[in-house]
């Protein structure tokens, strides 16, 4: 199967498995999504979805958020990990949104990535899920699967994002990156992985990955 056929197989299989695609992080607007994505760094979405209701009950907009101290934010978000950095980031970016953006989340990669604690991946998720702008945020699931499927060399997430954008049509990026995340969690996790369940890797996977899985 050539690369074009492998890419089409991925698209078709994921469309069949996930005709409707739930968004992993609970949110109600661009601001709550931005905060949820920021909290999800090195933390599971399940844990984030348990913590955000507690935070948003006190502050679900930048104006209320800056009324809280960094310490108060830190206490609430502690279970998500990296709370000293994340609490400073949330407080700091809320100030900037008020001072520079009329309290609204900006709709550009440049402005988002200029906010404290917001990197390219976080900006990509917000642009994609809040504003519908085509983006391909690469998390650990996508990075792992693109390598397993022999669609990238797996060198780093920057390269994986470039390869994904080159291989997949732009108009499906926003759905596809979520479909790959769900597939990775359900069928192709990092640990406790069964090649038998993982139809995509089993069909188009990198030879060395398949050999390693079958030799166990």
C-alpha positions in Angstrom: 0.0 0.0 0.0 1.6 3.3 -1.0 1.5 6.4 1.2 -1.5 7.9 -0.5 -3.5 4.7 0.1 -2.3 4.5 3.7 -3.4 8.1 4.3 -6.8 7.3 2.8 -7.2 4.2 4.9 -6.6 6.2 8.1 -9.2 8.9 7.0 -11.8 6.3 6.1 -11.3 4.1 9.2 -11.5 7.0 11.6 -14.6 8.4 9.9 -16.3 5.1 10.3 -15.3 4.8 13.9 -16.0 8.4 14.9 -18.8 9.8 12.7 -19.5 12.3 15.5 -16.5 13.6 17.4 -16.7 14.7 21.0 -14.4 17.4 22.2 -12.2 16.0 25.0 -12.2 19.1 27.2 -15.4 20.5 28.7 -15.8 24.2 28.0 -18.4 26.8 27.1 -16.5 29.5 25.3 -13.0 30.3 24.0 -11.8 31.5 27.4 -12.8 28.4 29.3 -11.3 26.3 26.5 -8.0 28.2 26.7 -7.8 27.6 30.5 -8.8 23.9 30.1 -6.1 23.3 27.4 -3.5 25.1 29.5 -4.4 22.9 32.5 -4.1 19.7 30.3 -0.3 19.9 29.9 1.0 16.7 31.5 -2.4 16.0 32.9 -5.3 13.8 31.7 -8.4 15.3 30.2 -10.5 13.4 32.7 -8.7 15.1 35.6 -8.9 18.5 33.9 -12.7 18.0 33.5 -13.0 17.3 37.2 -11.1 20.4 38.2 -12.4 23.1 35.7 -15.9 23.1 37.2 -14.4 24.1 40.6 -12.3 26.8 39.1 -15.0 28.1 36.7 -17.6 28.3 39.6 -15.4 31.0 41.0 -14.1 32.5 37.8 -15.1 31.6 34.2 -13.9 34.9 32.6 -10.7 37.0 32.8 -12.4 39.8 34.9 -13.3 37.4 37.7 -10.1 35.4 37.4 -7.9 38.4 38.2 -9.9 39.0 41.4 -8.5 35.7 42.6 -4.9 35.5 43.8 -2.3 33.3 42.1 -2.3 31.3 45.3 -6.1 30.7 45.3 -5.9 29.5 41.7 -3.0 27.3 42.5 -4.9 25.6 45.4 -7.8 24.7 43.1 -5.7 23.4 40.1 -3.1 21.6 42.2 -4.4 18.1 41.2 -3.6 18.9 37.5 0.2 19.2 38.3 2.6 22.0 37.5 0.3 24.3 39.5 2.8 27.0 40.3 3.5 27.7 36.6 -0.1 27.1 35.5 -1.6 29.4 38.1 0.8 32.2 37.2 0.0 31.7 33.5 -3.8 31.8 34.1 -3.6 34.9 36.2 -1.1 36.6 33.8 -2.9 35.8 30.6 -6.2 37.0 32.1 -4.6 40.4 32.8 -3.3 40.6 29.2 -6.7 39.6 27.7 -8.2 42.5 29.6 -5.4 45.0 28.9 -4.8 44.2 25.3 -7.8 42.3 23.9 -10.9 43.8 25.6 -11.2 40.7 27.8 -11.6 38.4 24.7 -9.4 35.5 23.5 -7.6 36.7 20.4 -8.2 34.8 17.1 -4.6 34.6 15.9 -1.7 32.1 16.5 0.7 35.0 17.1 -1.4 36.7 19.8 -2.3 33.5 21.5 1.4 32.3 21.6 2.4 35.6 23.1 0.3 34.8 26.2 2.0 33.4 29.2 2.0 29.6 29.5 0.5 29.3 26.0 2.6 27.3 23.5 2.0 26.4 19.9 -0.1 23.3 20.7 -2.4 25.1 23.1 -2.8 27.9 20.5 -3.6 25.3 17.8 -6.3 23.6 19.9 -8.0 27.0 20.7 -7.8 28.1 17.0 -9.2 24.8 15.9 -11.9 24.1 18.4 -13.0 27.6 19.5 -12.7 29.4 16.1 -12.8 26.7 13.5 -9.5 27.7 11.9 -7.7 24.6 10.4 -4.9 23.5 12.7 -3.2 20.2 13.6 -2.3 20.3 17.3 0.0 17.3 17.9 -0.2 15.7 21.3 1.5 12.5 22.5 -1.2 10.3 21.0 -0.9 11.8 17.6 2.9 11.8 17.7 2.9 8.1 18.7 0.3 7.1 16.1 1.8 9.0 13.2 5.1 7.1 14.0 3.4 3.7 14.4 1.6 4.3 11.1 4.9 5.1 9.3 3.6 8.6 8.4 6.4 10.5 10.1 9.9 9.7 11.4 8.9 10.5 14.9 11.9 12.8 15.4 9.8 15.4 17.3 6.3 16.9 17.5 7.3 19.8 15.1 8.2 17.4 12.4 5.1 15.3 13.1 2.9 18.4 12.7 4.5 19.3 9.4 4.1 15.7 8.1 0.4 15.6 9.2 -0.4 18.9 7.5 1.4 17.8 4.3 -0.3 14.4 4.1 -3.9 15.2 5.2 -6.3 17.6 3.5 -6.6 20.9 5.3 -10.4 20.8 5.4 -10.4 17.7 7.7 -7.5 18.7 10.1 -9.8 19.9 12.8 -11.9 16.7 12.9 -9.0 14.4 12.1 -6.7 15.4 15.0 -9.5 14.7 17.4 -10.4 11.4 15.8 -6.7 10.3 16.1 -6.6 11.3 19.8 -9.7 9.2 20.5 -8.4 6.3 18.4 -5.0 6.4 20.3 -6.8 6.2 23.6 -9.1 3.4 22.7 -7.1 1.2 20.3 -3.5 2.2 20.3 -2.4 3.4 23.7 1.3 3.7 24.7 0.9 0.9 27.3 -1.2 -2.2 27.4 -1.5 -2.1 23.6 -2.9 -4.9 21.5 -2.1 -5.1 17.8 -5.2 -7.2 17.4 -7.5 -4.4 18.4 -5.5 -1.8 16.5 -6.7 -2.2 13.0 -4.9 0.8 11.5 -1.4 -0.1 12.8 -2.1 -3.8 12.0 -3.0 -2.8 8.4 -0.5 0.0 7.5 1.9 0.1 10.5 5.7 0.5 10.4 7.3 -2.9 10.0 9.5 -2.5 13.1 6.5 -1.6 15.2 4.5 -4.6 14.0 7.5 -6.9 14.5 8.0 -5.6 18.0 4.4 -6.0 18.9 4.2 -9.6 17.5 7.4 -10.8 19.2 6.0 -10.0 22.7 
